[in-house]
Amino acid sequence: MFRLAKDSATKSRTRAINQFKAVLIRAEPALRDALSGLSLPKLIRRCTELPTDAPTHPASAAAYTLQLLSIRVAHLTAEIEQLTARITEAIDAHTPTLLQQYGVGPDTAGALLLAVGDNPERMTSEAAFAALCGVSPIEASSGKTQRRRLNRGGDRRANSALYTITITRLRWDQRTRAYVERRTSEGKTRREAIRCLKRYIARELYQLITRRQPSTP
């Protein structure tokens, strides 16, 4: 439920931000110059303080619209932050160690837990979890070429979550970088190395997701 509400709020905020930028581009030069050079968060805060008088000409209409849209963006941002906190609390109550893993955030952890919760009959083993997430290797050998390709099946949200975790580790974790460099030096492509990483991460997180937590008295 929280994930559904957050996805809706995120889409609405993106739409409001795009409308905000479109209005700003068409605003009077004086208003644009006054708001230039600001980052988006500062720009939103600045526009919430614009005059609220009833618009009587195009310049005041643009300022009025920018204020309304900036207030909407700020409200949706607060709603998203609140829902993220609720998702984090729910994950901690179910699998407290999951968010402690490198690169795992509330959104990616939530996607993996939802995939498991919606398909309990398929969770018979760690390999079944990998297949559920679409990271199990598929044979693609031909002739003398021996290779495996990426799996394009499974739960795509869970697959996307594992990909996000993998890319995060590739960017910041030195051990992950060293692993990819070693596999590419062995003749694998970068895509094949990432596939191996996703499979490894699925194995690692499966142990945490399925581990029974001690019940509290």
TORPA-4810 file (N, C-alpha, C, O; in nm, 3 decimals):
<nodes>
NODE_1_0.082_-0.120_0.000_0.000_0.000_0.000_0.086_0.126_0.000_0.062_0.219_-0.076_M
NODE_2_0.187_0.126_0.088_0.276_0.242_0.095_0.348_0.263_-0.039_0.363_0.376_-0.085_F
NODE_3_0.392_0.152_-0.100_0.463_0.162_-0.227_0.372_0.218_-0.335_0.414_0.300_-0.416_R
NODE_4_0.247_0.174_-0.337_0.151_0.224_-0.435_0.130_0.373_-0.419_0.129_0.448_-0.517_L
NODE_5_0.112_0.417_-0.294_0.091_0.559_-0.268_0.215_0.641_-0.303_0.203_0.753_-0.354_A
NODE_6_0.333_0.587_-0.275_0.455_0.660_-0.306_0.476_0.672_-0.456_0.516_0.778_-0.505_K
NODE_7_0.449_0.564_-0.530_0.462_0.569_-0.676_0.370_0.676_-0.734_0.408_0.751_-0.823_D
NODE_8_0.247_0.682_-0.682_0.151_0.782_-0.730_0.199_0.923_-0.699_0.192_1.012_-0.784_S
NODE_9_0.249_0.944_-0.576_0.297_1.077_-0.537_0.420_1.116_-0.618_0.435_1.233_-0.655_A
NODE_10_0.508_1.021_-0.647_0.628_1.050_-0.725_0.593_1.092_-0.867_0.651_1.186_-0.920_T
NODE_11_0.498_1.021_-0.929_0.455_1.057_-1.064_0.390_1.195_-1.065_0.412_1.274_-1.156_K
NODE_12_0.309_1.224_-0.964_0.244_1.355_-0.957_0.346_1.466_-0.936_0.333_1.573_-0.995_S
NODE_13_0.447_1.440_-0.855_0.550_1.542_-0.834_0.630_1.567_-0.961_0.660_1.681_-0.994_R
NODE_14_0.664_1.461_-1.034_0.736_1.478_-1.161_0.654_1.561_-1.259_0.707_1.648_-1.327_T
NODE_15_0.524_1.533_-1.265_0.437_1.608_-1.355_0.430_1.755_-1.313_0.434_1.844_-1.397_R
NODE_16_0.420_1.779_-1.183_0.413_1.917_-1.133_0.543_1.992_-1.160_0.541_2.110_-1.194_A
NODE_17_0.658_1.924_-1.144_0.787_1.988_-1.170_0.800_2.024_-1.318_0.849_2.132_-1.351_I
NODE_18_0.757_1.934_-1.407_0.762_1.963_-1.550_0.674_2.083_-1.585_0.713_2.168_-1.666_N
NODE_19_0.556_2.090_-1.525_0.468_2.205_-1.548_0.530_2.333_-1.493_0.520_2.439_-1.554_Q
NODE_20_0.593_2.322_-1.376_0.660_2.436_-1.314_0.768_2.492_-1.406_0.778_2.613_-1.426_F
NODE_21_0.850_2.403_-1.462_0.958_2.447_-1.552_0.902_2.508_-1.680_0.958_2.604_-1.732_K
NODE_22_0.792_2.453_-1.730_0.732_2.506_-1.852_0.679_2.648_-1.829_0.695_2.736_-1.915_A
NODE_23_0.617_2.671_-1.714_0.568_2.805_-1.683_0.683_2.902_-1.664_0.676_3.016_-1.709_V
NODE_24_0.790_2.857_-1.599_0.905_2.943_-1.574_0.970_2.987_-1.705_1.013_3.102_-1.718_L
NODE_25_0.978_2.897_-1.802_1.038_2.931_-1.931_0.958_3.040_-2.002_1.015_3.126_-2.069_I
NODE_26_0.825_3.036_-1.986_0.738_3.131_-2.055_0.711_3.258_-1.974_0.639_3.346_-2.019_R
NODE_27_0.770_3.267_-1.854_0.747_3.384_-1.770_0.819_3.505_-1.824_0.905_3.494_-1.912_A
NODE_28_0.784_3.622_-1.772_0.848_3.747_-1.812_0.997_3.743_-1.781_1.037_3.684_-1.681_E
NODE_29_1.081_3.806_-1.865_1.226_3.804_-1.842_1.266_3.850_-1.702_1.358_3.795_-1.642_P
NODE_30_1.197_3.953_-1.650_1.233_4.004_-1.518_1.215_3.897_-1.410_1.297_3.884_-1.320_A
NODE_31_1.106_3.822_-1.421_1.080_3.716_-1.323_1.180_3.602_-1.339_1.229_3.548_-1.240_L
NODE_32_1.211_3.565_-1.463_1.308_3.459_-1.486_1.446_3.498_-1.433_1.515_3.416_-1.372_R
NODE_33_1.485_3.622_-1.457_1.617_3.668_-1.410_1.625_3.666_-1.258_1.730_3.636_-1.201_D
NODE_34_1.514_3.698_-1.193_1.513_3.701_-1.046_1.526_3.561_-0.987_1.571_3.544_-0.874_A
NODE_35_1.488_3.459_-1.067_1.491_3.322_-1.017_1.604_3.240_-1.078_1.616_3.121_-1.049_L
NODE_36_1.687_3.301_-1.160_1.793_3.227_-1.227_1.906_3.192_-1.130_1.928_3.260_-1.030_S
NODE_37_1.977_3.085_-1.162_2.093_3.045_-1.083_2.061_2.966_-0.958_2.151_2.934_-0.882_G
NODE_38_1.934_2.933_-0.935_1.895_2.860_-0.815_1.878_2.711_-0.848_1.830_2.676_-0.955_L
NODE_39_1.918_2.626_-0.754_1.891_2.483_-0.770_1.741_2.460_-0.755_1.669_2.546_-0.705_S
NODE_40_1.695_2.344_-0.798_1.552_2.317_-0.795_1.493_2.327_-0.654_1.389_2.392_-0.639_L
NODE_41_1.553_2.268_-0.551_1.494_2.282_-0.416_1.485_2.428_-0.371_1.384_2.470_-0.314_P
NODE_42_1.592_2.507_-0.398_1.589_2.648_-0.360_1.488_2.725_-0.444_1.422_2.816_-0.394_K
NODE_43_1.476_2.688_-0.570_1.380_2.753_-0.659_1.238_2.728_-0.611_1.154_2.818_-0.612_L
NODE_44_1.210_2.605_-0.570_1.076_2.571_-0.519_1.047_2.652_-0.393_0.938_2.708_-0.379_I
NODE_45_1.143_2.658_-0.300_1.123_2.734_-0.176_1.103_2.883_-0.206_1.021_2.949_-0.143_R
NODE_46_1.179_2.933_-0.300_1.169_3.076_-0.334_1.032_3.108_-0.394_0.973_3.211_-0.363_R
NODE_47_0.983_3.018_-0.479_0.856_3.045_-0.546_0.736_3.031_-0.452_0.631_3.090_-0.478_C
NODE_48_0.750_2.954_-0.345_0.640_2.947_-0.249_0.619_3.081_-0.178_0.514_3.105_-0.119_T
NODE_49_0.719_3.169_-0.185_0.710_3.299_-0.119_0.673_3.411_-0.214_0.675_3.528_-0.175_E
NODE_50_0.640_3.379_-0.338_0.599_3.482_-0.434_0.467_3.546_-0.391_0.391_3.484_-0.318_L
NODE_51_0.440_3.670_-0.435_0.315_3.738_-0.396_0.192_3.655_-0.435_0.189_3.589_-0.539_P
NODE_52_0.091_3.660_-0.349_-0.030_3.580_-0.370_-0.148_3.665_-0.418_-0.262_3.619_-0.414_T
NODE_53_-0.123_3.787_-0.462_-0.232_3.873_-0.509_-0.296_3.810_-0.632_-0.233_3.735_-0.706_D
NODE_54_-0.424_3.841_-0.652_-0.495_3.789_-0.769_-0.428_3.838_-0.896_-0.399_3.958_-0.907_A
NODE_55_-0.403_3.752_-0.992_-0.333_3.792_-1.115_-0.418_3.886_-1.199_-0.537_3.862_-1.222_P
NODE_56_-0.355_3.994_-1.246_-0.426_4.092_-1.330_-0.361_4.109_-1.466_-0.421_4.170_-1.554_T
NODE_57_-0.239_4.056_-1.485_-0.170_4.065_-1.613_-0.079_3.943_-1.627_-0.061_3.871_-1.529_H
NODE_58_-0.022_3.919_-1.744_0.056_3.796_-1.766_0.169_3.775_-1.666_0.193_3.661_-1.626_P
NODE_59_0.238_3.881_-1.625_0.350_3.864_-1.532_0.302_3.813_-1.397_0.362_3.722_-1.339_A
NODE_60_0.193_3.873_-1.346_0.142_3.829_-1.216_0.077_3.692_-1.227_0.077_3.616_-1.130_S
NODE_61_0.021_3.659_-1.344_-0.038_3.526_-1.363_0.070_3.419_-1.357_0.048_3.312_-1.301_A
NODE_62_0.187_3.447_-1.416_0.297_3.351_-1.412_0.347_3.331_-1.269_0.371_3.218_-1.227_A
NODE_63_0.361_3.441_-1.195_0.406_3.430_-1.056_0.306_3.354_-0.972_0.343_3.272_-0.887_A
NODE_64_0.178_3.381_-0.996_0.071_3.312_-0.922_0.074_3.162_-0.950_0.062_3.080_-0.858_Y
NODE_65_0.090_3.126_-1.076_0.094_2.985_-1.114_0.218_2.916_-1.060_0.212_2.802_-1.014_T
NODE_66_0.332_2.985_-1.064_0.455_2.928_-1.009_0.442_2.903_-0.860_0.493_2.803_-0.809_L
NODE_67_0.375_2.992_-0.791_0.357_2.972_-0.648_0.269_2.850_-0.619_0.301_2.769_-0.531_Q
NODE_68_0.160_2.837_-0.693_0.072_2.722_-0.673_0.144_2.590_-0.701_0.132_2.494_-0.625_L
NODE_69_0.219_2.587_-0.812_0.289_2.465_-0.848_0.401_2.433_-0.749_0.423_2.316_-0.717_L
NODE_70_0.471_2.535_-0.701_0.579_2.511_-0.605_0.523_2.458_-0.472_0.585_2.373_-0.409_S
NODE_71_0.408_2.509_-0.431_0.345_2.458_-0.309_0.304_2.312_-0.328_0.317_2.230_-0.236_I
NODE_72_0.254_2.279_-0.448_0.215_2.141_-0.476_0.337_2.049_-0.473_0.331_1.939_-0.418_R
NODE_73_0.448_2.095_-0.533_0.571_2.013_-0.533_0.621_1.992_-0.391_0.659_1.881_-0.354_V
NODE_74_0.620_2.099_-0.311_0.666_2.088_-0.173_0.578_1.991_-0.093_0.629_1.912_-0.013_A
NODE_75_0.447_1.998_-0.114_0.356_1.908_-0.044_0.380_1.763_-0.084_0.384_1.675_0.001_H
NODE_76_0.397_1.738_-0.213_0.420_1.602_-0.260_0.555_1.549_-0.213_0.568_1.430_-0.183_L
NODE_77_0.655_1.637_-0.206_0.786_1.595_-0.155_0.776_1.551_-0.010_0.834_1.449_0.028_T
NODE_78_0.702_1.627_0.071_0.683_1.589_0.212_0.606_1.457_0.222_0.635_1.374_0.309_A
NODE_79_0.508_1.438_0.133_0.432_1.313_0.134_0.521_1.195_0.098_0.510_1.088_0.159_E
NODE_80_0.608_1.213_-0.002_0.699_1.106_-0.042_0.795_1.072_0.072_0.821_0.954_0.098_I
NODE_81_0.848_1.172_0.140_0.939_1.147_0.251_0.868_1.073_0.365_0.927_0.984_0.428_E
NODE_82_0.742_1.109_0.390_0.667_1.041_0.494_0.642_0.894_0.457_0.655_0.805_0.542_Q
NODE_83_0.607_0.869_0.332_0.583_0.732_0.288_0.712_0.650_0.288_0.710_0.531_0.320_L
NODE_84_0.824_0.714_0.254_0.953_0.644_0.260_0.985_0.600_0.402_1.037_0.491_0.425_T
NODE_85_0.953_0.687_0.498_0.974_0.652_0.639_0.886_0.535_0.680_0.930_0.447_0.754_A
NODE_86_0.762_0.532_0.632_0.671_0.421_0.664_0.721_0.291_0.601_0.715_0.185_0.664_R
NODE_87_0.768_0.299_0.477_0.822_0.180_0.410_0.944_0.127_0.486_0.960_0.006_0.504_I
NODE_88_1.029_0.218_0.530_1.148_0.179_0.606_1.110_0.109_0.735_1.170_0.008_0.773_T
NODE_89_1.010_0.162_0.804_0.964_0.100_0.929_0.909_-0.041_0.903_0.935_-0.133_0.981_E
NODE_90_0.833_-0.056_0.794_0.777_-0.187_0.762_0.886_-0.288_0.729_0.879_-0.404_0.770_A
NODE_91_0.988_-0.244_0.655_1.098_-0.334_0.619_1.178_-0.373_0.743_1.215_-0.489_0.759_I
NODE_92_1.205_-0.276_0.830_1.279_-0.305_0.952_1.204_-0.403_1.042_1.265_-0.486_1.109_D
NODE_93_1.071_-0.394_1.042_0.992_-0.486_1.124_0.996_-0.627_1.069_0.987_-0.724_1.144_A
NODE_94_1.010_-0.640_0.937_1.009_-0.773_0.874_1.151_-0.830_0.858_1.176_-0.945_0.895_H
NODE_95_1.241_-0.750_0.802_1.379_-0.794_0.776_1.474_-0.681_0.813_1.518_-0.607_0.725_T
NODE_96_1.506_-0.666_0.940_1.585_-0.550_0.984_1.725_-0.542_0.926_1.781_-0.432_0.917_P
NODE_97_1.784_-0.655_0.885_1.920_-0.652_0.833_1.926_-0.619_0.684_2.035_-0.595_0.630_T
NODE_98_1.812_-0.617_0.616_1.813_-0.598_0.471_1.863_-0.459_0.433_1.943_-0.445_0.340_L
NODE_99_1.817_-0.358_0.504_1.857_-0.221_0.472_2.000_-0.190_0.514_2.053_-0.084_0.480_L
NODE_100_2.062_-0.280_0.587_2.201_-0.259_0.628_2.299_-0.303_0.520_2.419_-0.278_0.532_Q
NODE_101_2.249_-0.369_0.416_2.337_-0.416_0.309_2.374_-0.302_0.216_2.295_-0.211_0.192_Q
NODE_102_2.495_-0.308_0.165_2.548_-0.201_0.081_2.463_-0.186_-0.046_2.441_-0.283_-0.119_Y
NODE_103_2.417_-0.064_-0.070_2.341_-0.033_-0.191_2.192_-0.060_-0.182_2.119_-0.029_-0.276_G
NODE_104_2.144_-0.116_-0.071_2.002_-0.149_-0.056_1.931_-0.034_0.014_1.967_0.005_0.125_V
NODE_105_1.828_0.020_-0.052_1.748_0.127_0.005_1.604_0.083_0.024_1.570_-0.031_-0.009_G
NODE_106_1.519_0.170_0.076_1.378_0.133_0.100_1.306_0.088_-0.026_1.228_-0.007_-0.022_P
NODE_107_1.330_0.156_-0.139_1.258_0.121_-0.261_1.302_-0.014_-0.316_1.217_-0.096_-0.353_D
NODE_108_1.432_-0.038_-0.320_1.480_-0.165_-0.374_1.444_-0.281_-0.280_1.405_-0.388_-0.326_T
NODE_109_1.458_-0.260_-0.150_1.421_-0.365_-0.055_1.272_-0.394_-0.063_1.231_-0.510_-0.058_A
NODE_110_1.190_-0.290_-0.075_1.046_-0.309_-0.086_1.009_-0.388_-0.210_0.920_-0.473_-0.204_G
NODE_111_1.075_-0.361_-0.323_1.045_-0.433_-0.447_1.078_-0.581_-0.432_1.002_-0.666_-0.481_A
NODE_112_1.189_-0.614_-0.366_1.227_-0.754_-0.349_1.130_-0.826_-0.254_1.091_-0.940_-0.279_L
NODE_113_1.093_-0.760_-0.146_1.000_-0.822_-0.051_0.862_-0.841_-0.112_0.795_-0.940_-0.084_L
NODE_114_0.819_-0.747_-0.195_0.690_-0.761_-0.262_0.692_-0.877_-0.360_0.594_-0.951_-0.371_L
NODE_115_0.802_-0.894_-0.431_0.814_-1.006_-0.525_0.804_-1.139_-0.452_0.740_-1.232_-0.500_A
NODE_116_0.867_-1.147_-0.336_0.862_-1.271_-0.257_0.723_-1.292_-0.200_0.671_-1.403_-0.202_V
NODE_117_0.662_-1.185_-0.150_0.530_-1.197_-0.088_0.421_-1.232_-0.185_0.325_-1.301_-0.149_G
NODE_118_0.433_-1.186_-0.310_0.332_-1.216_-0.410_0.348_-1.354_-0.471_0.258_-1.403_-0.539_D
NODE_119_0.463_-1.419_-0.448_0.491_-1.548_-0.512_0.548_-1.648_-0.411_0.655_-1.704_-0.434_N
NODE_120_0.479_-1.672_-0.299_0.538_-1.761_-0.197_0.554_-1.903_-0.245_0.645_-1.973_-0.200_P
NODE_121_0.467_-1.949_-0.338_0.477_-2.087_-0.385_0.600_-2.110_-0.472_0.640_-2.224_-0.493_E
NODE_122_0.662_-2.001_-0.522_0.779_-2.015_-0.608_0.909_-2.007_-0.529_1.017_-2.032_-0.583_R
NODE_123_0.901_-1.973_-0.401_1.020_-1.955_-0.320_1.061_-2.087_-0.255_1.054_-2.101_-0.133_M
NODE_124_1.103_-2.183_-0.336_1.144_-2.313_-0.283_1.294_-2.321_-0.258_1.340_-2.409_-0.186_T
NODE_125_1.369_-2.231_-0.317_1.514_-2.233_-0.301_1.572_-2.099_-0.344_1.501_-2.012_-0.395_S
NODE_126_1.703_-2.086_-0.321_1.772_-1.964_-0.363_1.773_-1.950_-0.515_1.765_-1.839_-0.567_E
NODE_127_1.781_-2.063_-0.585_1.776_-2.060_-0.731_1.638_-2.016_-0.780_1.627_-1.947_-0.881_A
NODE_128_1.533_-2.056_-0.708_1.398_-2.014_-0.744_1.383_-1.864_-0.726_1.315_-1.798_-0.805_A
NODE_129_1.445_-1.809_-0.621_1.440_-1.664_-0.600_1.511_-1.591_-0.713_1.463_-1.488_-0.760_F
NODE_130_1.625_-1.644_-0.757_1.697_-1.583_-0.869_1.613_-1.585_-0.996_1.610_-1.487_-1.071_A
NODE_131_1.545_-1.697_-1.020_1.458_-1.706_-1.138_1.340_-1.611_-1.126_1.299_-1.549_-1.224_A
NODE_132_1.286_-1.599_-1.004_1.174_-1.506_-0.981_1.214_-1.363_-1.012_1.134_-1.285_-1.064_L
NODE_133_1.339_-1.327_-0.979_1.389_-1.191_-1.003_1.448_-1.174_-1.143_1.492_-1.065_-1.178_C
NODE_134_1.448_-1.280_-1.223_1.498_-1.269_-1.359_1.649_-1.255_-1.368_1.699_-1.191_-1.460_G
NODE_135_1.723_-1.315_-1.275_1.869_-1.306_-1.279_1.933_-1.444_-1.289_2.055_-1.456_-1.276_V
NODE_136_1.854_-1.546_-1.313_1.912_-1.679_-1.333_1.971_-1.687_-1.473_1.910_-1.638_-1.568_S
NODE_137_2.089_-1.746_-1.488_2.154_-1.750_-1.620_2.080_-1.841_-1.717_2.024_-1.944_-1.677_P
NODE_138_2.079_-1.804_-1.843_2.015_-1.883_-1.948_2.121_-1.922_-2.050_2.197_-1.837_-2.098_I
NODE_139_2.125_-2.049_-2.082_2.225_-2.098_-2.177_2.202_-2.036_-2.314_2.091_-2.035_-2.366_E
NODE_140_2.310_-1.983_-2.372_2.302_-1.921_-2.505_2.424_-1.960_-2.588_2.473_-1.881_-2.668_A
NODE_141_2.472_-2.082_-2.568_2.590_-2.129_-2.640_2.554_-2.162_-2.784_2.440_-2.200_-2.815_S
NODE_142_2.652_-2.149_-2.870_2.631_-2.179_-3.011_2.763_-2.227_-3.071_2.863_-2.156_-3.068_S
NODE_143_2.763_-2.349_-3.124_2.886_-2.400_-3.182_2.995_-2.414_-3.078_2.977_-2.478_-2.974_G
NODE_144_3.110_-2.353_-3.106_3.221_-2.359_-3.013_3.215_-2.248_-2.908_3.296_-2.246_-2.815_K
NODE_145_3.118_-2.156_-2.922_3.105_-2.046_-2.826_3.020_-2.090_-2.709_2.904_-2.127_-2.726_T
NODE_146_3.078_-2.085_-2.589_3.006_-2.120_-2.467_2.977_-1.992_-2.389_3.069_-1.925_-2.342_Q
NODE_147_2.849_-1.959_-2.374_2.813_-1.838_-2.302_2.674_-1.852_-2.246_2.598_-1.940_-2.285_R
NODE_148_2.641_-1.762_-2.153_2.507_-1.752_-2.097_2.462_-1.607_-2.110_2.544_-1.515_-2.105_R
NODE_149_2.334_-1.587_-2.126_2.283_-1.453_-2.148_2.196_-1.409_-2.030_2.165_-1.487_-1.941_R
NODE_150_2.159_-1.280_-2.032_2.071_-1.225_-1.931_1.931_-1.285_-1.943_1.883_-1.313_-2.053_L
NODE_151_1.868_-1.303_-1.829_1.730_-1.352_-1.826_1.635_-1.232_-1.838_1.644_-1.138_-1.760_N
NODE_152_1.546_-1.237_-1.935_1.451_-1.127_-1.955_1.313_-1.160_-1.898_1.216_-1.090_-1.927_R
NODE_153_1.305_-1.264_-1.818_1.180_-1.302_-1.755_1.178_-1.259_-1.609_1.259_-1.177_-1.566_G
NODE_154_1.084_-1.316_-1.534_1.077_-1.287_-1.391_1.010_-1.156_-1.360_0.960_-1.087_-1.449_G
NODE_155_1.009_-1.122_-1.233_0.949_-0.997_-1.185_1.042_-0.882_-1.223_1.155_-0.874_-1.177_D
NODE_156_0.993_-0.792_-1.308_1.081_-0.687_-1.361_1.113_-0.581_-1.257_1.219_-0.519_-1.263_R
NODE_157_1.023_-0.559_-1.162_1.055_-0.462_-1.056_1.167_-0.516_-0.968_1.259_-0.443_-0.931_R
NODE_158_1.158_-0.643_-0.934_1.264_-0.704_-0.853_1.395_-0.705_-0.931_1.502_-0.682_-0.874_A
NODE_159_1.387_-0.733_-1.061_1.507_-0.731_-1.144_1.567_-0.591_-1.148_1.689_-0.575_-1.139_N
NODE_160_1.481_-0.491_-1.162_1.530_-0.352_-1.163_1.593_-0.315_-1.029_1.692_-0.242_-1.025_S
NODE_161_1.536_-0.366_-0.919_1.592_-0.338_-0.786_1.732_-0.397_-0.774_1.823_-0.332_-0.722_A
NODE_162_1.750_-0.521_-0.820_1.882_-0.583_-0.815_1.981_-0.509_-0.905_2.098_-0.496_-0.870_L
NODE_163_1.934_-0.461_-1.019_2.022_-0.385_-1.108_2.065_-0.254_-1.042_2.182_-0.215_-1.051_Y
NODE_164_1.971_-0.187_-0.975_2.004_-0.062_-0.905_2.107_-0.086_-0.796_2.202_-0.009_-0.781_T
NODE_165_2.089_-0.193_-0.720_2.186_-0.227_-0.615_2.322_-0.256_-0.676_2.425_-0.214_-0.624_I
NODE_166_2.323_-0.329_-0.788_2.448_-0.363_-0.855_2.522_-0.239_-0.904_2.642_-0.226_-0.883_T
NODE_167_2.449_-0.148_-0.969_2.512_-0.027_-1.021_2.563_0.061_-0.907_2.669_0.123_-0.919_I
NODE_168_2.489_0.066_-0.797_2.534_0.143_-0.680_2.665_0.087_-0.626_2.757_0.163_-0.595_T
NODE_169_2.673_-0.044_-0.617_2.797_-0.105_-0.568_2.911_-0.085_-0.667_3.026_-0.066_-0.627_R
NODE_170_2.880_-0.091_-0.795_2.983_-0.068_-0.896_3.040_0.074_-0.886_3.158_0.096_-0.912_L
NODE_171_2.956_0.166_-0.847_3.000_0.305_-0.841_3.081_0.334_-0.716_3.175_0.414_-0.720_R
NODE_172_3.047_0.270_-0.603_3.106_0.312_-0.477_3.186_0.202_-0.406_3.269_0.234_-0.320_W
NODE_173_3.163_0.076_-0.438_3.228_-0.033_-0.366_3.350_-0.082_-0.443_3.337_-0.129_-0.556_D
NODE_174_3.466_-0.072_-0.383_3.590_-0.110_-0.450_3.597_-0.259_-0.478_3.650_-0.301_-0.581_Q
NODE_175_3.543_-0.341_-0.388_3.546_-0.486_-0.408_3.463_-0.525_-0.531_3.502_-0.615_-0.606_R
NODE_176_3.350_-0.458_-0.550_3.266_-0.487_-0.665_3.338_-0.448_-0.794_3.333_-0.521_-0.893_T
NODE_177_3.405_-0.333_-0.793_3.481_-0.293_-0.910_3.591_-0.394_-0.942_3.613_-0.429_-1.058_R
NODE_178_3.658_-0.439_-0.838_3.766_-0.536_-0.859_3.710_-0.667_-0.917_3.774_-0.731_-1.000_A
NODE_179_3.591_-0.706_-0.874_3.530_-0.828_-0.925_3.500_-0.815_-1.074_3.529_-0.906_-1.152_Y
NODE_180_3.442_-0.701_-1.115_3.409_-0.680_-1.256_3.536_-0.677_-1.340_3.539_-0.732_-1.450_V
NODE_181_3.640_-0.611_-1.290_3.766_-0.606_-1.363_3.825_-0.746_-1.380_3.879_-0.779_-1.486_E
NODE_182_3.814_-0.827_-1.277_3.867_-0.963_-1.286_3.789_-1.047_-1.387_3.847_-1.120_-1.466_R
NODE_183_3.655_-1.035_-1.384_3.575_-1.115_-1.477_3.593_-1.070_-1.622_3.593_-1.153_-1.713_R
NODE_184_3.608_-0.940_-1.643_3.631_-0.892_-1.780_3.770_-0.933_-1.830_3.789_-0.959_-1.948_T
NODE_185_3.867_-0.938_-1.738_4.000_-0.984_-1.778_4.000_-1.132_-1.814_4.089_-1.180_-1.885_S
NODE_186_3.899_-1.206_-1.764_3.886_-1.348_-1.797_3.815_-1.371_-1.929_3.799_-1.484_-1.974_E
NODE_187_3.771_-1.261_-1.993_3.707_-1.274_-2.125_3.559_-1.245_-2.127_3.499_-1.246_-2.234_G
NODE_188_3.498_-1.218_-2.011_3.357_-1.185_-2.009_3.335_-1.040_-2.047_3.421_-0.955_-2.023_K
NODE_189_3.219_-1.012_-2.106_3.184_-0.872_-2.134_3.136_-0.807_-2.005_3.107_-0.875_-1.907_T
NODE_190_3.127_-0.674_-2.007_3.079_-0.603_-1.889_2.935_-0.644_-1.856_2.899_-0.658_-1.739_R
NODE_191_2.852_-0.663_-1.959_2.714_-0.705_-1.935_2.708_-0.842_-1.869_2.627_-0.864_-1.779_R
NODE_192_2.795_-0.934_-1.912_2.798_-1.066_-1.851_2.848_-1.059_-1.707_2.801_-1.132_-1.620_E
NODE_193_2.943_-0.970_-1.682_2.993_-0.953_-1.545_2.884_-0.897_-1.454_2.872_-0.938_-1.339_A
NODE_194_2.805_-0.804_-1.506_2.694_-0.749_-1.428_2.589_-0.856_-1.401_2.531_-0.861_-1.293_I
NODE_195_2.564_-0.943_-1.500_2.471_-1.053_-1.479_2.519_-1.142_-1.365_2.439_-1.182_-1.281_R
NODE_196_2.647_-1.172_-1.361_2.703_-1.253_-1.253_2.687_-1.182_-1.119_2.657_-1.244_-1.017_C
NODE_197_2.709_-1.051_-1.120_2.694_-0.974_-0.996_2.551_-0.978_-0.946_2.528_-0.998_-0.826_L
NODE_198_2.454_-0.960_-1.036_2.313_-0.964_-0.997_2.278_-1.100_-0.938_2.202_-1.108_-0.840_K
NODE_199_2.332_-1.204_-0.996_2.307_-1.339_-0.944_2.368_-1.355_-0.805_2.306_-1.416_-0.717_R
NODE_200_2.486_-1.303_-0.785_2.552_-1.311_-0.655_2.474_-1.233_-0.550_2.454_-1.281_-0.438_Y
NODE_201_2.429_-1.111_-0.585_2.355_-1.029_-0.491_2.221_-1.093_-0.457_2.176_-1.085_-0.342_I
NODE_202_2.157_-1.157_-0.556_2.031_-1.227_-0.529_2.054_-1.338_-0.425_1.971_-1.357_-0.336_A
NODE_203_2.165_-1.409_-0.437_2.197_-1.515_-0.342_2.218_-1.457_-0.202_2.172_-1.512_-0.103_R
NODE_204_2.288_-1.345_-0.197_2.318_-1.281_-0.069_2.191_-1.233_0.001_2.172_-1.255_0.120_E
NODE_205_2.104_-1.165_-0.075_1.984_-1.108_-0.015_1.879_-1.213_0.016_1.799_-1.197_0.108_L
NODE_206_1.878_-1.322_-0.060_1.783_-1.431_-0.034_1.801_-1.485_0.108_1.704_-1.514_0.177_Y
NODE_207_1.926_-1.498_0.149_1.953_-1.550_0.283_1.896_-1.458_0.391_1.852_-1.505_0.496_Q
NODE_208_1.896_-1.328_0.365_1.842_-1.234_0.462_1.690_-1.231_0.460_1.625_-1.225_0.564_L
NODE_209_1.633_-1.236_0.339_1.488_-1.226_0.326_1.418_-1.347_0.387_1.312_-1.333_0.448_I
NODE_210_1.477_-1.465_0.372_1.413_-1.587_0.420_1.453_-1.624_0.561_1.399_-1.720_0.618_T
NODE_211_1.547_-1.551_0.619_1.592_-1.583_0.755_1.481_-1.547_0.853_1.429_-1.435_0.850_R
NODE_212_1.446_-1.640_0.938_1.341_-1.615_1.038_1.395_-1.523_1.147_1.503_-1.546_1.202_R
NODE_213_1.319_-1.421_1.177_1.357_-1.328_1.283_1.304_-1.378_1.417_1.193_-1.431_1.424_Q
NODE_214_1.384_-1.363_1.525_1.335_-1.409_1.656_1.213_-1.331_1.697_1.209_-1.208_1.686_P
NODE_215_1.111_-1.402_1.745_0.987_-1.336_1.787_1.008_-1.265_1.918_1.079_-1.314_2.006_S
NODE_216_0.946_-1.149_1.932_0.958_-1.070_2.055_0.852_-1.114_2.153_0.739_-1.141_2.112_T
NODE_217_0.885_-1.122_2.283_0.785_-1.166_2.383_0.675_-1.062_2.398_0.583_-1.080_2.477_P
</nodes>
